[in-house]
Amino acid sequence: MAKFVKKNKPESAIPTASMSDIAFLLLLFFMVSTVFVKERGLKVTMPRAESIQKIPRNHSATIYVNSAGTISIDDFPVEIPQIAGIMNSKLAEDFNLITCFRTDQNTSYGIMSDILNQLREAECLRVSFEAKLKR
């Protein structure tokens, strides 16, 4: 009987040595040729104070916040979790309490939002935002 010898088929392989070079060239090409559009965003018109009302200081508590995030209530430094308790006790002393909110122009809105949430917990819902009148 005759023996059949199987011939080895030649393997076909794709050379991948230069694949990374091609990938980086494509990446570079798209980075250079892409035009990024700067989004303009929404134009927000902030409200302006038309008149100023004097708030009686004997019925008010002033919360000061500077640009570094330091918070003080009537010139006593406090932390955000303490605000609800302090304002709750002040509201118990004076039912007509008005909370005056005075912040720096560069204060983070996140801090202001946290303070307003603490005031909501303490049910100090009469809040006044102090502003300077532009002349």
C-alpha positions as CSV (number, residue, x, y, z in Angstrom):
1,M,0.0,0.0,0.0
2,A,1.1,3.4,-0.8
3,K,1.5,5.9,2.0
4,F,0.1,9.4,1.6
5,V,2.3,12.1,3.0
6,K,0.5,15.2,4.0
7,K,2.1,18.3,2.7
8,N,2.3,21.2,5.3
9,K,0.3,24.1,4.1
10,P,2.1,27.4,4.3
11,E,0.8,29.6,7.1
12,S,-0.5,32.9,6.2
13,A,0.2,35.6,8.8
14,I,-0.4,39.3,8.9
15,P,2.8,41.2,9.9
16,T,2.0,43.3,13.0
17,A,5.3,44.8,13.6
18,S,4.4,48.2,12.1
19,M,0.8,48.2,13.4
20,S,1.6,50.4,16.4
21,D,3.3,52.9,14.1
22,I,0.2,53.1,11.9
23,A,-2.0,53.5,14.9
24,F,0.0,56.5,16.2
25,L,0.2,58.1,12.8
26,L,-3.6,57.9,12.5
27,L,-4.0,59.3,16.0
28,L,-1.6,62.1,15.2
29,F,-3.4,62.8,11.9
30,F,-6.9,63.1,13.5
31,M,-5.5,65.2,16.4
32,V,-4.0,67.7,14.0
33,S,-6.9,67.8,11.5
34,T,-9.8,68.0,14.0
35,V,-11.3,71.4,14.7
36,F,-12.7,71.8,18.2
37,V,-15.7,74.0,18.5
38,K,-15.8,76.1,21.6
39,E,-19.3,75.9,23.1
40,R,-20.6,79.3,24.0
41,G,-23.1,77.9,26.5
42,L,-26.3,79.6,27.6
43,K,-26.4,83.3,28.4
44,V,-27.7,83.8,31.9
45,T,-29.0,87.1,33.0
46,M,-28.6,87.5,36.7
47,P,-31.2,89.5,38.6
48,R,-30.3,93.0,39.7
49,A,-31.4,94.7,42.8
50,E,-33.7,97.7,42.0
51,S,-34.2,98.9,45.6
52,I,-32.6,98.2,48.9
53,Q,-34.5,97.5,52.1
54,K,-33.0,98.0,55.5
55,I,-33.2,94.9,57.6
56,P,-33.5,95.5,61.4
57,R,-30.3,94.1,62.9
58,N,-32.0,93.0,66.1
59,H,-34.1,90.5,64.0
60,S,-31.3,89.2,61.8
61,A,-28.4,86.7,61.7
62,T,-25.7,87.3,59.2
63,I,-23.9,84.5,57.5
64,Y,-20.5,85.5,56.0
65,V,-18.7,83.4,53.5
66,N,-15.4,84.5,52.0
67,S,-13.7,83.2,48.8
68,A,-11.6,80.7,50.8
69,G,-14.8,79.0,52.0
70,T,-14.6,80.2,55.6
71,I,-18.1,80.5,57.1
72,S,-19.1,82.6,60.1
73,I,-22.4,83.4,61.7
74,D,-22.5,86.8,63.4
75,D,-18.6,86.8,63.4
76,F,-18.3,83.4,65.0
77,P,-16.6,80.8,62.7
78,V,-18.6,77.6,62.1
79,E,-18.6,74.5,59.9
80,I,-21.4,73.6,57.5
81,P,-22.8,70.7,59.7
82,Q,-23.2,73.1,62.7
83,I,-25.3,75.7,60.8
84,A,-28.7,73.9,61.2
85,G,-28.3,73.6,65.0
86,I,-27.1,77.2,65.5
87,M,-29.8,78.7,63.3
88,N,-32.5,76.5,64.9
89,S,-31.6,77.9,68.3
90,K,-31.5,81.5,67.0
91,L,-34.9,80.9,65.4
92,A,-36.2,79.6,68.8
93,E,-35.1,82.9,70.4
94,D,-36.6,85.2,67.7
95,F,-39.5,83.9,65.6
96,N,-39.1,86.9,63.2
97,L,-35.5,86.0,62.4
98,I,-34.2,87.0,58.9
99,T,-31.1,85.3,57.7
100,C,-28.8,87.7,55.8
101,F,-26.5,85.9,53.4
102,R,-23.3,87.9,52.6
103,T,-20.7,86.2,50.3
104,D,-17.6,87.1,48.4
105,Q,-18.0,87.3,44.6
106,N,-15.6,84.4,44.1
107,T,-17.3,82.0,46.6
108,S,-18.0,78.6,45.3
109,Y,-21.7,78.0,44.6
110,G,-21.4,74.5,46.2
111,I,-20.7,76.0,49.6
112,M,-23.6,78.4,49.2
113,S,-25.9,75.5,48.3
114,D,-24.8,73.5,51.3
115,I,-25.5,76.4,53.6
116,L,-29.0,76.9,52.0
117,N,-29.7,73.2,52.6
118,Q,-28.7,73.6,56.2
119,L,-31.0,76.6,56.5
120,R,-33.8,74.6,55.0
121,E,-33.3,71.8,57.6
122,A,-33.4,74.4,60.4
123,E,-36.6,75.9,58.8
124,C,-35.0,79.3,58.5
125,L,-36.9,80.1,55.3
126,R,-36.6,83.9,55.5
127,V,-33.3,84.5,53.7
128,S,-32.0,87.8,52.4
129,F,-29.1,88.0,50.0
130,E,-27.1,91.2,50.7
131,A,-25.7,93.0,47.7
132,K,-24.0,96.3,47.0
133,L,-25.7,98.8,44.7
134,K,-23.6,99.6,41.7
135,R,-23.2,103.3,41.1
